[in-house]
């Protein structure tokens, strides 16, 4: 597996510019992701019931509220905003920051009655107190915008929560006994928050993860652990076994969060549409772990577990390498298996 010191290096190397950018300007003016329909169906202090469209897309669910208060973290060249808010997780009990970006199609009146697919983007390293995907230097959001125009990608809503509750330990995106419930935070509280504030899809066809290094592990594990809620992941340079020192004395719980065990169990189930998950792995030729990922793909691509391995020539263990790999095919592959927004007639 990739040592944790390498996971920390990807956070330092890839996020330096993003952190400097945010530190220099702070959180900016208020920003809203409301559209005419979402403003009408959710209020800040009285949640509405989920409303499902009966026209073109029966999967669309409108914002349920309560509405979060966002401030501008960054602005892209096309004028779209990356907003940030603080989320108190009702189920995990953990409170942390979440950054969100919605593509320009989200605000287009022709999509006012449609949900949008969600991509939960997780960083490598500690992922605290920032999620480095919120910086514009890595060009994740601007690339998704361009790829969606080119037909390579769906126009995802990108959600970027903090990965860990502090910068001292790794929590493996899991509910480690006696520790903050980061598995519940990532897989339940964050999606609940997105549904409260954005037009989404009711089914798992509209929900995916992406991440690098330790964040790739957390996203991979979440999809394998909850295939009824999430359909796909782009896991770049991932760890593939839980190795936080906080698991000491909790071996049964650690194995319940082991992607190898989870993939084996899911692979033994019937290969039906409702069971299928799509695991897009990425790794650079200049980093370790190519052989390990090839072994994982060989051993666990069975039944409903579908995989794709993209080896990035000259790629290193950093976020910019992984964004390039996404454009080379990984984002297109998961997009083909997910729900696209549907324009009104």
C-alpha positions as CSV (number, residue, x, y, z in Angstrom):
1,X,0.0,0.0,0.0
2,X,1.0,3.6,-0.3
3,X,2.6,4.8,3.0
4,X,0.8,7.5,4.9
5,X,3.8,9.8,4.5
6,X,3.2,9.7,0.8
7,X,-0.5,10.5,1.3
8,X,0.7,13.5,3.3
9,X,3.0,14.5,0.5
10,X,0.2,14.7,-2.0
11,X,-1.7,17.1,0.3
12,X,1.3,19.3,0.7
13,X,2.4,19.2,-2.9
14,X,-1.0,19.6,-4.5
15,X,-2.7,21.9,-2.1
16,X,0.0,24.5,-1.4
17,X,-1.3,26.9,-4.0
18,X,-5.0,26.4,-3.0
19,X,-4.2,27.0,0.7
20,X,-2.2,30.1,-0.1
21,X,-5.1,31.4,-2.3
22,X,-7.7,31.0,0.4
23,X,-5.5,32.2,3.3
24,X,-4.8,35.4,1.4
25,X,-8.4,36.4,0.6
26,X,-10.5,34.7,3.3
27,X,-14.2,33.8,2.8
28,X,-15.9,36.4,0.6
29,X,-19.4,37.7,0.0
30,X,-22.5,35.7,0.5
31,X,-23.4,33.4,-2.5
32,X,-26.6,31.5,-3.3
33,X,-27.2,28.4,-5.3
34,X,-30.9,29.1,-5.5
35,X,-32.8,28.9,-8.7
36,X,-36.4,30.0,-9.2
37,X,-37.8,26.5,-8.5
38,X,-35.5,25.7,-5.5
39,X,-36.3,29.1,-3.9
40,X,-40.0,28.3,-4.2
41,X,-39.7,24.8,-2.7
42,X,-37.3,25.3,0.3
43,X,-36.9,28.0,2.9
44,X,-34.2,28.6,5.4
45,X,-36.2,27.9,8.5
46,X,-39.0,25.5,7.4
47,X,-38.0,22.4,5.5
48,X,-40.3,21.4,2.7
49,X,-41.2,17.8,1.8
50,X,-39.2,16.3,-1.1
51,X,-40.9,17.1,-4.4
52,X,-40.5,14.6,-7.2
53,X,-41.0,15.7,-10.8
54,X,-43.7,13.9,-12.6
55,X,-42.8,15.3,-16.0
56,X,-39.6,14.2,-17.8
57,X,-37.5,12.9,-14.9
58,X,-39.3,10.9,-12.2
59,X,-35.9,10.7,-10.3
60,X,-35.6,14.5,-9.7
61,X,-35.9,15.6,-6.0
62,X,-36.1,19.3,-5.2
63,X,-34.3,20.9,-2.2
64,X,-35.8,19.9,1.1
65,X,-34.2,22.5,3.3
66,X,-33.2,23.8,5.7
67,X,-31.2,26.1,3.4
68,X,-27.5,26.6,4.3
69,X,-25.8,30.0,4.3
70,X,-22.8,30.0,1.8
71,X,-20.0,32.5,1.4
72,X,-17.8,32.7,-1.7
73,X,-14.5,30.8,-1.5
74,X,-13.5,31.1,-5.2
75,X,-14.8,32.3,-8.5
76,X,-14.1,30.5,-11.8
77,X,-13.5,32.2,-15.1
78,X,-17.0,31.4,-16.3
79,X,-18.5,33.3,-13.3
80,X,-19.6,30.2,-11.3
81,X,-18.8,30.2,-7.6
82,X,-17.3,27.8,-5.1
83,X,-19.2,28.4,-1.9
84,X,-18.4,27.3,1.6
85,X,-20.5,26.7,4.6
86,X,-20.2,25.0,8.0
87,X,-22.3,21.8,8.4
88,X,-23.3,20.4,11.8
89,X,-23.8,16.7,11.0
90,X,-27.0,15.6,12.5
91,X,-26.1,11.9,12.3
92,X,-22.4,11.9,12.9
93,X,-22.3,14.7,15.5
94,X,-19.3,16.1,13.7
95,X,-19.2,19.8,12.6
96,X,-17.0,20.8,9.6
97,X,-16.7,22.8,6.5
98,X,-18.1,21.9,3.1
99,X,-17.3,23.6,-0.2
100,X,-19.7,23.3,-3.1
101,X,-19.7,24.2,-6.8
102,X,-22.6,24.0,-9.2
103,X,-21.9,24.0,-13.0
104,X,-23.4,26.7,-15.1
105,X,-26.0,24.3,-16.5
106,X,-27.5,24.1,-13.0
107,X,-28.7,27.7,-13.4
108,X,-29.9,27.3,-17.0
109,X,-33.8,27.6,-17.0
110,X,-34.1,24.6,-19.4
111,X,-32.8,22.4,-16.5
112,X,-35.0,24.0,-13.8
113,X,-37.1,20.9,-13.5
114,X,-34.2,18.4,-13.4
115,X,-31.8,17.0,-10.8
116,X,-28.1,17.0,-11.3
117,X,-25.5,14.2,-10.5
118,X,-23.3,14.8,-7.5
119,X,-19.6,14.1,-7.2
120,X,-18.2,14.1,-3.7
121,X,-14.5,15.1,-4.1
122,X,-12.1,14.0,-1.3
123,X,-8.5,15.2,-0.9
124,X,-5.4,13.2,0.0
125,X,-3.4,13.8,3.2
126,X,-5.2,15.0,6.3
127,X,-7.9,16.9,4.4
128,X,-8.2,19.3,7.3
129,X,-8.9,22.2,7.8
130,X,-9.2,22.6,4.0
131,X,-10.2,20.3,1.2
132,X,-7.7,21.3,-1.6
133,X,-10.2,20.6,-4.4
134,X,-11.8,23.9,-3.5
135,X,-8.9,25.8,-5.0
136,X,-9.0,26.9,-8.6
137,X,-5.4,26.0,-9.3
138,X,-6.1,22.3,-9.7
139,X,-8.8,23.1,-12.2
140,X,-11.1,20.3,-11.2
141,X,-14.3,22.4,-11.6
142,X,-13.2,24.3,-14.7
143,X,-12.2,20.9,-16.3
144,X,-15.6,19.4,-15.5
145,X,-17.2,22.5,-17.1
146,X,-15.1,22.0,-20.2
147,X,-15.5,18.3,-20.3
148,X,-19.3,18.6,-20.0
149,X,-19.3,21.0,-23.0
150,X,-17.2,18.4,-25.0
151,X,-19.5,15.6,-24.0
152,X,-16.9,13.8,-21.9
153,X,-18.5,14.4,-18.6
154,X,-21.8,15.0,-16.9
155,X,-22.2,18.5,-15.4
156,X,-21.6,17.3,-11.8
157,X,-22.3,19.3,-8.7
158,X,-19.0,19.0,-6.9
159,X,-19.1,18.7,-3.1
160,X,-15.9,19.0,-1.1
161,X,-16.2,18.2,2.6
162,X,-13.3,18.1,5.0
163,X,-12.0,14.5,5.2
164,X,-10.7,14.3,8.8
165,X,-11.6,16.1,12.1
166,X,-8.1,17.2,12.8
167,X,-4.6,17.1,11.3
168,X,-3.1,14.6,13.7
169,X,-4.6,11.3,12.7
170,X,-6.2,9.6,9.7
171,X,-9.7,8.3,10.3
172,X,-10.0,6.2,7.1
173,X,-13.4,7.8,6.3
174,X,-14.8,5.5,8.9
175,X,-16.7,5.2,12.2
176,X,-13.8,4.1,14.3
177,X,-15.1,3.2,17.8
178,X,-14.6,6.0,20.2
179,X,-13.7,8.5,17.5
180,X,-15.6,11.1,15.4
181,X,-17.9,9.3,13.0
182,X,-16.3,10.3,9.8
183,X,-17.9,7.5,7.8
184,X,-21.3,8.7,8.7
185,X,-20.2,12.3,8.0
186,X,-19.1,11.5,4.5
187,X,-21.8,9.0,3.5
188,X,-24.8,10.3,5.3
189,X,-24.5,13.9,6.6
190,X,-22.9,15.3,3.5
191,X,-25.4,13.8,1.1
192,X,-28.3,14.9,3.3
193,X,-26.9,18.4,3.2
194,X,-26.7,18.3,-0.6
195,X,-30.3,17.1,-0.9
196,X,-31.3,20.0,1.4
197,X,-29.8,22.6,-0.8
198,X,-29.7,21.3,-4.4
199,X,-31.8,19.6,-7.1
200,X,-30.6,16.0,-7.0
201,X,-31.6,12.5,-8.1
202,X,-33.4,10.2,-5.7
203,X,-31.6,7.1,-6.9
204,X,-27.9,6.1,-6.6
205,X,-27.5,6.8,-10.3
206,X,-26.9,10.4,-9.4
207,X,-24.2,9.9,-6.7
208,X,-20.5,9.2,-7.0
209,X,-17.2,9.9,-5.2
210,X,-13.7,10.9,-6.4
211,X,-10.6,11.3,-4.4
212,X,-6.8,11.0,-4.3
213,X,-4.7,8.8,-2.0
214,X,-6.4,8.7,1.5
215,X,-9.5,10.4,0.0
216,X,-9.6,7.8,-2.8
217,X,-9.7,5.1,-0.1
218,X,-12.6,6.8,1.7
219,X,-14.5,7.2,-1.6
220,X,-13.8,3.6,-2.7
221,X,-14.9,2.2,0.7
222,X,-18.1,4.3,0.7
223,X,-19.2,3.0,-2.7
224,X,-18.5,-0.6,-1.8
225,X,-20.0,-0.3,1.7
226,X,-23.2,1.5,0.5
227,X,-23.9,0.4,-3.1
228,X,-27.5,1.2,-2.6
229,X,-26.6,4.9,-2.2
230,X,-23.6,5.4,-4.4
231,X,-22.9,4.0,-7.9
232,X,-19.3,5.0,-8.9
233,X,-15.9,6.3,-7.7
234,X,-12.8,7.6,-9.3
235,X,-10.1,6.4,-6.9
236,X,-6.7,7.9,-7.7
237,X,-3.5,6.5,-6.1
238,X,-5.7,4.9,-3.5
239,X,-4.9,3.1,-0.3
240,X,-6.9,-0.1,-0.4
241,X,-6.8,-1.3,3.2
242,X,-7.7,0.6,6.4
243,X,-4.5,1.4,8.3
244,X,-5.3,4.1,10.8
245,X,-3.6,3.5,14.1
246,X,-6.9,4.3,15.7
247,X,-8.2,0.9,14.7
248,X,-6.0,-0.7,17.4
249,X,-8.2,-3.0,19.5
250,X,-11.0,-2.9,16.9
251,X,-10.1,-5.5,14.3
252,X,-13.6,-6.7,13.5
253,X,-14.7,-3.1,12.8
254,X,-11.5,-2.5,10.8
255,X,-12.3,-5.5,8.5
256,X,-15.9,-4.2,8.1
257,X,-14.3,-1.2,6.5
258,X,-11.8,-3.0,4.3
259,X,-12.4,-2.5,0.5
260,X,-10.9,-5.9,-0.2
261,X,-13.5,-7.6,2.0
262,X,-16.3,-5.4,0.8
263,X,-15.5,-6.0,-2.9
264,X,-15.3,-9.7,-2.4
265,X,-18.7,-9.8,-0.7
266,X,-20.3,-7.6,-3.3
267,X,-18.8,-9.5,-6.2
268,X,-20.5,-12.7,-4.9
269,X,-23.9,-11.1,-5.4
270,X,-26.0,-11.4,-8.6
271,X,-24.8,-9.2,-11.5
272,X,-27.9,-7.1,-11.6
273,X,-28.3,-3.4,-12.4
274,X,-29.2,-2.5,-8.8
275,X,-26.0,-4.2,-7.5
276,X,-23.5,-2.8,-10.0
277,X,-20.8,-0.4,-9.0
278,X,-18.2,1.2,-11.2
279,X,-14.7,1.6,-9.8
280,X,-12.4,3.8,-11.9
281,X,-8.8,3.4,-10.6
282,X,-6.0,5.8,-11.6
283,X,-2.3,5.6,-10.8
284,X,0.8,7.2,-12.3
285,X,3.8,5.4,-13.6
286,X,6.1,7.4,-11.4
287,X,4.4,6.4,-8.1
288,X,4.1,3.1,-6.3
289,X,1.1,0.9,-6.3
290,X,0.6,-0.1,-9.9
291,X,1.0,-3.8,-9.2
292,X,-1.2,-3.6,-6.1
293,X,-4.0,-2.0,-8.1
294,X,-3.7,-4.5,-10.9
295,X,-4.0,-7.3,-8.3
296,X,-7.1,-5.7,-6.8
297,X,-8.7,-5.4,-10.3
298,X,-7.9,-9.0,-11.1
299,X,-9.1,-10.4,-7.8
300,X,-12.3,-8.4,-7.3
301,X,-13.7,-7.6,-10.8
302,X,-16.5,-10.1,-10.5
303,X,-20.3,-10.1,-10.8
304,X,-21.6,-6.6,-10.2
305,X,-18.2,-5.1,-9.4
306,X,-17.0,-3.3,-12.6
307,X,-13.6,-1.8,-12.8
308,X,-11.4,0.3,-15.0
309,X,-7.7,0.9,-14.4
310,X,-6.0,3.9,-16.0
311,X,-2.2,4.0,-15.7
312,X,-1.1,7.6,-16.3
313,X,2.2,7.7,-18.2
314,X,4.7,9.9,-16.4
315,X,2.1,10.6,-13.7
316,X,3.1,11.2,-10.1
317,X,1.2,10.9,-6.8
318,X,-0.4,14.3,-7.0
319,X,-3.8,15.8,-7.7
320,X,-2.8,17.5,-11.0
321,X,-1.8,14.1,-12.4
322,X,-5.2,12.7,-11.4
323,X,-7.2,15.5,-13.0
324,X,-5.4,14.8,-16.3
325,X,-6.2,11.2,-15.9
326,X,-9.9,12.0,-15.4
327,X,-9.9,13.9,-18.7
328,X,-8.2,11.0,-20.4
329,X,-11.1,8.7,-19.8
330,X,-12.0,8.1,-16.2
331,X,-14.7,10.9,-15.9
332,X,-16.2,9.7,-19.2
333,X,-16.4,6.1,-18.0
334,X,-18.3,6.9,-14.8
335,X,-20.5,9.4,-16.6
336,X,-21.8,6.8,-19.0
337,X,-23.2,4.8,-16.1
338,X,-24.8,7.7,-14.2
339,X,-27.9,9.9,-14.6
340,X,-27.6,13.0,-16.7
341,X,-29.8,16.1,-16.1
342,X,-32.7,16.2,-18.5
343,X,-33.7,19.5,-20.2
344,X,-37.4,20.5,-20.3
345,X,-39.1,20.1,-23.6
